[in-house]
Amino acid sequence: MKVKIDDLNWKILECLQENARESFANIGRKVGLTPPAVAERVKKMEDLEILQGYNAMVSHALTGHQLKAIITLRAFMGKLKPFLATVVTFEEVVNCYRITGNENIVMEVVLKDQFHLEKFIDRLIQYGETRTHIILSNVVSNAPIVKG
């Protein structure tokens, strides 16, 4: 379903993507609306699921997770559905995508150390062939979606 987003809503979205905790009063000053008008537009965008939530960005390194990795999985025949049912229980997985191509799954994971990584891969290999890519640094993260 395609939803038409007007220019004012785009400006509100830009403000919220920059700082989701910004007050409706501050957003209103930036976009030329009253705080109640901003609140009404935000509520409508939430109802339409244009705005799908607000998240805190937490440092994996400062929470005791030395490794961040991308792991792809190429599921064995008949193992994709069991994996999809189980992956939601893996605490290490912060994002998981079902994709096209040779692999079926891409996961972003956080791990305490290389020993934790080894144990995690041991849990995955029953579902398929894995490839692991250790993340060295963040180049782009949560870039805003812009009017296009």
LINRA-V639782 format. One record per residue. N is the residue number from 1. RES is the residue in one letter. PSI is psi as a letter, one per 40 degrees, with the letter a starting at -180 (NA if undefined). Layout:
N,RES,PSI + N,RES,PSI
This chain:
1,M,h + 2,K,h + 3,V,h + 4,K,h + 5,I,h + 6,D,i + 7,D,d + 8,L,d + 9,N,d + 10,W,d + 11,K,d + 12,I,d + 13,L,d + 14,E,d + 15,C,d + 16,L,d + 17,Q,d + 18,E,d + 19,N,h + 20,A,e + 21,R,e + 22,E,h + 23,S,i + 24,F,d + 25,A,d + 26,N,d + 27,I,d + 28,G,d + 29,R,d + 30,K,d + 31,V,e + 32,G,f + 33,L,i + 34,T,i + 35,P,d + 36,P,d + 37,A,d + 38,V,d + 39,A,d + 40,E,d + 41,R,d + 42,V,d + 43,K,d + 44,K,d + 45,M,d + 46,E,d + 47,D,d + 48,L,e + 49,E,f + 50,I,d + 51,L,h + 52,Q,e + 53,G,i + 54,Y,h + 55,N,i + 56,A,h + 57,M,h + 58,V,h + 59,S,h + 60,H,d + 61,A,d + 62,L,e + 63,T,e + 64,G,e + 65,H,h + 66,Q,d + 67,L,h + 68,K,h + 69,A,i + 70,I,h + 71,I,h + 72,T,i + 73,L,h + 74,R,h + 75,A,i + 76,F,i + 77,M,h + 78,G,e + 79,K,e + 80,L,d + 81,K,d + 82,P,d + 83,F,d + 84,L,d + 85,A,d + 86,T,d + 87,V,d + 88,V,e + 89,T,e + 90,F,h + 91,E,d + 92,E,d + 93,V,h + 94,V,d + 95,N,i + 96,C,h + 97,Y,h + 98,R,h + 99,I,i + 100,T,i + 101,G,a + 102,N,d + 103,E,i + 104,N,d + 105,I,i + 106,V,h + 107,M,i + 108,E,h + 109,V,i + 110,V,h + 111,L,i + 112,K,d + 113,D,a + 114,Q,d + 115,F,d + 116,H,d + 117,L,d + 118,E,d + 119,K,d + 120,F,d + 121,I,d + 122,D,d + 123,R,d + 124,L,d + 125,I,e + 126,Q,e + 127,Y,d + 128,G,a + 129,E,h + 130,T,i + 131,R,h + 132,T,h + 133,H,h + 134,I,h + 135,I,h + 136,L,d + 137,S,i + 138,N,h + 139,V,d + 140,V,h + 141,S,h + 142,N,f + 143,A,i + 144,P,i + 145,I,h + 146,V,i + 147,K,h + 148,G,NA
